[in-house]
Amino acid sequence: MTFYLKNTVKILGVTLDNQMTLDQHIVTTCKQIYMSIRKIKRIKCYLTDYALRTLIQQTVIVRLDYCNSLYNGLPMKTVRKLQLVQNSAARLISGTPRREHISGTLRELHWLPVSKRCQFKLLVLTFKALHGMIPMYICEMLNWYHPSRALRSSAFPSLVPNRNKTVRYGRRLCDTAAATLWNSLPTSLRCATSVTVFKKHLKTYIF
């Protein structure tokens, strides 16, 4: 029997490569979304503003957000490909010229940039894990910080980032990235009482 090694494997709709760069997955995702944007552009004149935004949300933003916590820690040149897709969707809704800066339009639409959306997703998952709202195997990946003696910092909910042998991949690991991002949040956010409150204030904070 002969076994053949593949450079990529598809799991739950995500194409993983042997270097974990996600390059092929991002290229495929961008290609699919651009195709959807072109189709929507053809029928834009028949849609109301509300219908157009809803269609973009369900065909573009949903795909951008799918498993986007995996994008955390990727090089900016890689994430930029996804950001250009989001920019195109925003221009389609607002009619913003291609040469005009898009950041103001994204803010008007209340859309976080792609890199910030990745952090938002990871932090929401972290909040849910710390409060036992998602499967236990994910909750067990995170560890609370318990100092050996009484300190003022012990009153604030903090996490312990796991030590990793590799810098290239270690910082992208879910437990390490989650702990680092969580500890960077202000105390008021870390002490939020519900997911709804946490999401609301987190989006304001990241913006």
Phi and psi in degrees as GROMACS dihedral restraints (atoms count N, CA, C in turn):
[ dihedral_restraints ]
;  ai    aj    ak    al  type     phi  dphi    fc
    3     4     5     6     1  -106.4    20    10
    4     5     6     7     1   133.8    20    10
    6     7     8     9     1  -109.1    20    10
    7     8     9    10     1   137.1    20    10
    9    10    11    12     1  -116.7    20    10
   10    11    12    13     1   133.7    20    10
   12    13    14    15     1   -90.4    20    10
   13    14    15    16     1   136.7    20    10
   15    16    17    18     1  -107.9    20    10
   16    17    18    19     1   146.3    20    10
   18    19    20    21     1   -79.3    20    10
   19    20    21    22     1   -20.2    20    10
   21    22    23    24     1  -135.7    20    10
   22    23    24    25     1   155.5    20    10
   24    25    26    27     1  -144.8    20    10
   25    26    27    28     1   142.3    20    10
   27    28    29    30     1  -104.3    20    10
   28    29    30    31     1   122.8    20    10
   30    31    32    33     1  -130.3    20    10
   31    32    33    34     1   121.1    20    10
   33    34    35    36     1    52.9    20    10
   34    35    36    37     1    36.7    20    10
   36    37    38    39     1    85.2    20    10
   37    38    39    40     1     1.2    20    10
   39    40    41    42     1  -110.4    20    10
   40    41    42    43     1   126.8    20    10
   42    43    44    45     1   -89.8    20    10
   43    44    45    46     1   113.5    20    10
   45    46    47    48     1  -101.9    20    10
   46    47    48    49     1   132.0    20    10
   48    49    50    51     1  -103.5    20    10
   49    50    51    52     1   168.6    20    10
   51    52    53    54     1   -70.8    20    10
   52    53    54    55     1   -10.9    20    10
   54    55    56    57     1  -106.8    20    10
   55    56    57    58     1     1.0    20    10
   57    58    59    60     1    57.0    20    10
   58    59    60    61     1    35.6    20    10
   60    61    62    63     1   -85.9    20    10
   61    62    63    64     1   -20.4    20    10
   63    64    65    66     1    62.4    20    10
   64    65    66    67     1    17.7    20    10
   66    67    68    69     1   -60.4    20    10
   67    68    69    70     1   -48.2    20    10
   69    70    71    72     1   -65.8    20    10
   70    71    72    73     1   -39.1    20    10
   72    73    74    75     1   -63.3    20    10
   73    74    75    76     1   -43.3    20    10
   75    76    77    78     1   -67.6    20    10
   76    77    78    79     1   -40.1    20    10
   78    79    80    81     1   -61.9    20    10
   79    80    81    82     1   -44.6    20    10
   81    82    83    84     1   -64.4    20    10
   82    83    84    85     1   -42.6    20    10
   84    85    86    87     1   -62.3    20    10
   85    86    87    88     1   -45.8    20    10
   87    88    89    90     1   -62.5    20    10
   88    89    90    91     1   -41.0    20    10
   90    91    92    93     1   -61.8    20    10
   91    92    93    94     1   -44.3    20    10
   93    94    95    96     1   -65.5    20    10
   94    95    96    97     1   -41.7    20    10
   96    97    98    99     1   -69.9    20    10
   97    98    99   100     1   -41.6    20    10
   99   100   101   102     1   -59.8    20    10
  100   101   102   103     1   -36.5    20    10
  102   103   104   105     1   -63.6    20    10
  103   104   105   106     1   -41.5    20    10
  105   106   107   108     1   -65.3    20    10
  106   107   108   109     1   -40.2    20    10
  108   109   110   111     1   -63.0    20    10
  109   110   111   112     1   -41.4    20    10
  111   112   113   114     1   -63.5    20    10
  112   113   114   115     1   -38.8    20    10
  114   115   116   117     1   -67.6    20    10
  115   116   117   118     1   -41.0    20    10
  117   118   119   120     1   -66.8    20    10
  118   119   120   121     1   -35.8    20    10
  120   121   122   123     1   -61.8    20    10
  121   122   123   124     1   -32.5    20    10
  123   124   125   126     1   -68.8    20    10
  124   125   126   127     1   -29.7    20    10
  126   127   128   129     1  -108.8    20    10
  127   128   129   130     1     9.1    20    10
  129   130   131   132     1   -56.0    20    10
  130   131   132   133     1   -38.6    20    10
  132   133   134   135     1   -65.7    20    10
  133   134   135   136     1   -15.7    20    10
  135   136   137   138     1   -97.9    20    10
  136   137   138   139     1    -2.0    20    10
  138   139   140   141     1  -107.3    20    10
  139   140   141   142     1   146.8    20    10
  141   142   143   144     1   -76.6    20    10
  142   143   144   145     1   166.1    20    10
  144   145   146   147     1   -59.6    20    10
  145   146   147   148     1   -41.8    20    10
  147   148   149   150     1   -64.1    20    10
  148   149   150   151     1   -44.4    20    10
  150   151   152   153     1   -64.3    20    10
  151   152   153   154     1   -38.9    20    10
  153   154   155   156     1   -63.7    20    10
  154   155   156   157     1   -46.2    20    10
  156   157   158   159     1   -63.9    20    10
  157   158   159   160     1   -39.9    20    10
  159   160   161   162     1   -64.5    20    10
  160   161   162   163     1   -42.9    20    10
  162   163   164   165     1   -64.5    20    10
  163   164   165   166     1   -42.2    20    10
  165   166   167   168     1   -63.4    20    10
  166   167   168   169     1   -41.3    20    10
  168   169   170   171     1   -60.6    20    10
  169   170   171   172     1   -43.1    20    10
  171   172   173   174     1   -82.2    20    10
  172   173   174   175     1   -22.2    20    10
  174   175   176   177     1  -108.3    20    10
  175   176   177   178     1   -22.6    20    10
  177   178   179   180     1  -111.6    20    10
  178   179   180   181     1   -59.6    20    10
  180   181   182   183     1   -64.0    20    10
  181   182   183   184     1   -38.2    20    10
  183   184   185   186     1   -61.3    20    10
  184   185   186   187     1   -40.8    20    10
  186   187   188   189     1   -69.3    20    10
  187   188   189   190     1   -37.5    20    10
  189   190   191   192     1   -63.2    20    10
  190   191   192   193     1   -36.2    20    10
  192   193   194   195     1   -84.2    20    10
  193   194   195   196     1   -12.0    20    10
  195   196   197   198     1   -65.5    20    10
  196   197   198   199     1   117.5    20    10
  198   199   200   201     1    54.3    20    10
  199   200   201   202     1    31.7    20    10
  201   202   203   204     1   -72.8    20    10
  202   203   204   205     1    -9.4    20    10
  204   205   206   207     1   -65.4    20    10
  205   206   207   208     1   -19.6    20    10
  207   208   209   210     1   -70.1    20    10
  208   209   210   211     1   -19.9    20    10
  210   211   212   213     1   -79.6    20    10
  211   212   213   214     1   -12.4    20    10
  213   214   215   216     1   -61.5    20    10
  214   215   216   217     1   128.7    20    10
  216   217   218   219     1    91.2    20    10
  217   218   219   220     1    -5.3    20    10
  219   220   221   222     1   -71.0    20    10
  220   221   222   223     1   155.9    20    10
  222   223   224   225     1   -58.9    20    10
  223   224   225   226     1   147.6    20    10
  225   226   227   228     1   -61.1    20    10
  226   227   228   229     1   -33.1    20    10
  228   229   230   231     1   -64.5    20    10
  229   230   231   232     1   -27.8    20    10
  231   232   233   234     1   -78.4    20    10
  232   233   234   235     1   -46.1    20    10
  234   235   236   237     1   -66.3    20    10
  235   236   237   238     1   -28.6    20    10
  237   238   239   240     1   -59.5    20    10
  238   239   240   241     1   -32.1    20    10
  240   241   242   243     1   -59.8    20    10
  241   242   243   244     1   -41.2    20    10
  243   244   245   246     1   -71.4    20    10
  244   245   246   247     1   -35.3    20    10
  246   247   248   249     1   -65.3    20    10
  247   248   249   250     1   -37.4    20    10
  249   250   251   252     1   -63.8    20    10
  250   251   252   253     1   -34.3    20    10
  252   253   254   255     1   -65.3    20    10
  253   254   255   256     1   -46.6    20    10
  255   256   257   258     1   -62.3    20    10
  256   257   258   259     1   -40.0    20    10
  258   259   260   261     1   -60.1    20    10
  259   260   261   262     1   -41.2    20    10
  261   262   263   264     1   -63.7    20    10
  262   263   264   265     1   -40.5    20    10
  264   265   266   267     1   -65.4    20    10
  265   266   267   268     1   -40.2    20    10
  267   268   269   270     1   -66.2    20    10
  268   269   270   271     1   -39.6    20    10
  270   271   272   273     1   -66.5    20    10
  271   272   273   274     1   -34.8    20    10
  273   274   275   276     1   -64.7    20    10
  274   275   276   277     1   -38.9    20    10
  276   277   278   279     1   -73.0    20    10
  277   278   279   280     1   -45.8    20    10
  279   280   281   282     1   -91.0    20    10
  280   281   282   283     1   -18.7    20    10
  282   283   284   285     1    75.5    20    10
  283   284   285   286     1    18.1    20    10
  285   286   287   288     1   -65.6    20    10
  286   287   288   289     1   129.1    20    10
  288   289   290   291     1   -58.5    20    10
  289   290   291   292     1   153.1    20    10
  291   292   293   294     1   -63.6    20    10
  292   293   294   295     1   -32.6    20    10
  294   295   296   297     1   -83.4    20    10
  295   296   297   298     1   -10.4    20    10
  297   298   299   300     1   -85.5    20    10
  298   299   300   301     1   143.1    20    10
  300   301   302   303     1   -62.8    20    10
  301   302   303   304     1   142.1    20    10
  303   304   305   306     1  -101.0    20    10
  304   305   306   307     1   -10.7    20    10
  306   307   308   309     1   -58.9    20    10
  307   308   309   310     1   -39.4    20    10
  309   310   311   312     1   -64.7    20    10
  310   311   312   313     1   -38.1    20    10
  312   313   314   315     1   -65.8    20    10
  313   314   315   316     1   -42.2    20    10
  315   316   317   318     1   -60.3    20    10
  316   317   318   319     1   -38.8    20    10
  318   319   320   321     1   -67.9    20    10
  319   320   321   322     1   -39.6    20    10
  321   322   323   324     1   -64.4    20    10
  322   323   324   325     1   -34.2    20    10
  324   325   326   327     1   -82.0    20    10
  325   326   327   328     1    -6.0    20    10
  327   328   329   330     1    62.1    20    10
  328   329   330   331     1    37.0    20    10
  330   331   332   333     1  -101.9    20    10
  331   332   333   334     1   123.6    20    10
  333   334   335   336     1   -73.1    20    10
  334   335   336   337     1   143.2    20    10
  336   337   338   339     1   -58.7    20    10
  337   338   339   340     1   159.1    20    10
  339   340   341   342     1   -55.1    20    10
  340   341   342   343     1   -46.0    20    10
  342   343   344   345     1   -62.3    20    10
  343   344   345   346     1   -37.1    20    10
  345   346   347   348     1   -73.5    20    10
  346   347   348   349     1   -31.6    20    10
  348   349   350   351     1   -65.1    20    10
  349   350   351   352     1   -35.8    20    10
  351   352   353   354     1   -63.3    20    10
  352   353   354   355     1   -45.9    20    10
  354   355   356   357     1   -64.4    20    10
  355   356   357   358     1   -40.8    20    10
  357   358   359   360     1   -59.6    20    10
  358   359   360   361     1   -47.7    20    10
  360   361   362   363     1   -60.8    20    10
  361   362   363   364     1   -44.9    20    10
  363   364   365   366     1   -65.7    20    10
  364   365   366   367     1   -39.0    20    10
  366   367   368   369     1   -70.5    20    10
  367   368   369   370     1   -36.7    20    10
  369   370   371   372     1   -65.7    20    10
  370   371   372   373     1   -41.9    20    10
  372   373   374   375     1   -62.3    20    10
  373   374   375   376     1   -38.0    20    10
  375   376   377   378     1   -63.9    20    10
  376   377   378   379     1   -45.3    20    10
  378   379   380   381     1   -58.7    20    10
  379   380   381   382     1   -45.2    20    10
  381   382   383   384     1   -65.6    20    10
  382   383   384   385     1   -38.1    20    10
  384   385   386   387     1   -65.6    20    10
  385   386   387   388     1   -41.4    20    10
  387   388   389   390     1   -68.2    20    10
  388   389   390   391     1   -20.9    20    10
  390   391   392   393     1  -109.8    20    10
  391   392   393   394     1    15.7    20    10
  393   394   395   396     1    64.9    20    10
  394   395   396   397     1    32.8    20    10
  396   397   398   399     1   -97.7    20    10
  397   398   399   400     1    -3.0    20    10
  399   400   401   402     1  -130.7    20    10
  400   401   402   403     1   171.1    20    10
  402   403   404   405     1   -49.0    20    10
  403   404   405   406     1   144.8    20    10
  405   406   407   408     1   -62.4    20    10
  406   407   408   409     1   -31.8    20    10
  408   409   410   411     1   -64.1    20    10
  409   410   411   412     1   -25.6    20    10
  411   412   413   414     1   -80.5    20    10
  412   413   414   415     1   -41.5    20    10
  414   415   416   417     1   -59.2    20    10
  415   416   417   418     1   -36.5    20    10
  417   418   419   420     1   -72.7    20    10
  418   419   420   421     1   -10.2    20    10
  420   421   422   423     1   -75.8    20    10
  421   422   423   424     1   -18.9    20    10
  423   424   425   426     1  -104.9    20    10
  424   425   426   427     1   143.9    20    10
  426   427   428   429     1  -126.8    20    10
  427   428   429   430     1   128.8    20    10
  429   430   431   432     1   -69.3    20    10
  430   431   432   433     1   149.6    20    10
  432   433   434   435     1   -84.5    20    10
  433   434   435   436     1   120.2    20    10
  435   436   437   438     1  -123.5    20    10
  436   437   438   439     1   100.6    20    10
  438   439   440   441     1   -66.5    20    10
  439   440   441   442     1   153.2    20    10
  441   442   443   444     1   -71.0    20    10
  442   443   444   445     1   -21.3    20    10
  444   445   446   447     1  -138.3    20    10
  445   446   447   448     1   165.0    20    10
  447   448   449   450     1   -65.6    20    10
  448   449   450   451     1   123.0    20    10
  450   451   452   453     1  -133.3    20    10
  451   452   453   454     1   156.4    20    10
  453   454   455   456     1   -63.1    20    10
  454   455   456   457     1   -32.5    20    10
  456   457   458   459     1   -66.9    20    10
  457   458   459   460     1   -21.2    20    10
  459   460   461   462     1   -68.6    20    10
  460   461   462   463     1   -15.0    20    10
  462   463   464   465     1   -78.5    20    10
  463   464   465   466     1   -14.0    20    10
  465   466   467   468     1  -100.4    20    10
  466   467   468   469     1   133.4    20    10
  468   469   470   471     1   -69.6    20    10
  469   470   471   472     1   105.2    20    10
  471   472   473   474     1  -122.7    20    10
  472   473   474   475     1   162.4    20    10
  474   475   476   477     1  -118.2    20    10
  475   476   477   478     1   158.7    20    10
  477   478   479   480     1  -102.7    20    10
  478   479   480   481     1   113.3    20    10
  480   481   482   483     1   -66.8    20    10
  481   482   483   484     1   132.6    20    10
  483   484   485   486     1   -72.2    20    10
  484   485   486   487     1   144.9    20    10
  486   487   488   489     1   -80.6    20    10
  487   488   489   490     1   136.0    20    10
  489   490   491   492     1  -124.5    20    10
  490   491   492   493     1   149.5    20    10
  492   493   494   495     1   -78.2    20    10
  493   494   495   496     1   -26.0    20    10
  495   496   497   498     1  -113.9    20    10
  496   497   498   499     1   137.4    20    10
  498   499   500   501     1   -79.8    20    10
  499   500   501   502     1   -37.7    20    10
  501   502   503   504     1   -60.6    20    10
  502   503   504   505     1   -45.5    20    10
  504   505   506   507     1  -103.8    20    10
  505   506   507   508     1   -25.6    20    10
  507   508   509   510     1   -58.3    20    10
  508   509   510   511     1   -43.2    20    10
  510   511   512   513     1   -68.5    20    10
  511   512   513   514     1   -20.3    20    10
  513   514   515   516     1   -88.7    20    10
  514   515   516   517     1   -12.4    20    10
  516   517   518   519     1   -59.1    20    10
  517   518   519   520     1   142.3    20    10
  519   520   521   522     1   -56.0    20    10
  520   521   522   523     1   -47.8    20    10
  522   523   524   525     1   -66.5    20    10
  523   524   525   526     1   -40.1    20    10
  525   526   527   528     1   -69.2    20    10
  526   527   528   529     1   -48.5    20    10
  528   529   530   531     1   -63.4    20    10
  529   530   531   532     1   -40.8    20    10
  531   532   533   534     1   -63.2    20    10
  532   533   534   535     1   -45.3    20    10
  534   535   536   537     1   -65.1    20    10
  535   536   537   538     1   -41.6    20    10
  537   538   539   540     1   -64.4    20    10
  538   539   540   541     1   -46.4    20    10
  540   541   542   543     1   -66.0    20    10
  541   542   543   544     1   -41.4    20    10
  543   544   545   546     1   -61.7    20    10
  544   545   546   547     1   -45.3    20    10
  546   547   548   549     1   -67.8    20    10
  547   548   549   550     1   -19.2    20    10
  549   550   551   552     1   -83.1    20    10
  550   551   552   553     1   -10.7    20    10
  552   553   554   555     1   -75.5    20    10
  553   554   555   556     1   150.7    20    10
  555   556   557   558     1   -65.7    20    10
  556   557   558   559     1   154.6    20    10
  558   559   560   561     1   -58.1    20    10
  559   560   561   562     1   -38.4    20    10
  561   562   563   564     1   -59.9    20    10
  562   563   564   565     1   -34.9    20    10
  564   565   566   567     1   -73.2    20    10
  565   566   567   568     1   -42.1    20    10
  567   568   569   570     1   -66.5    20    10
  568   569   570   571     1   -21.6    20    10
  570   571   572   573     1   -98.5    20    10
  571   572   573   574     1    14.7    20    10
  573   574   575   576     1   -58.4    20    10
  574   575   576   577     1   146.7    20    10
  576   577   578   579     1   -93.5    20    10
  577   578   579   580     1   -14.6    20    10
  579   580   581   582     1  -150.6    20    10
  580   581   582   583     1   162.1    20    10
  582   583   584   585     1   -63.6    20    10
  583   584   585   586     1   -40.4    20    10
  585   586   587   588     1   -61.0    20    10
  586   587   588   589     1   -46.7    20    10
  588   589   590   591     1   -65.0    20    10
  589   590   591   592     1   -41.9    20    10
  591   592   593   594     1   -62.1    20    10
  592   593   594   595     1   -47.1    20    10
  594   595   596   597     1   -60.3    20    10
  595   596   597   598     1   -44.5    20    10
  597   598   599   600     1   -61.0    20    10
  598   599   600   601     1   -50.1    20    10
  600   601   602   603     1   -75.2    20    10
  601   602   603   604     1   -30.0    20    10
  603   604   605   606     1   -66.1    20    10
  604   605   606   607     1   -42.7    20    10
  606   607   608   609     1   -64.2    20    10
  607   608   609   610     1   -40.6    20    10
  609   610   611   612     1   -62.4    20    10
  610   611   612   613     1   -42.9    20    10
  612   613   614   615     1   -64.6    20    10
  613   614   615   616     1   -43.6    20    10
  615   616   617   618     1   -69.7    20    10
  616   617   618   619     1   -37.1    20    10
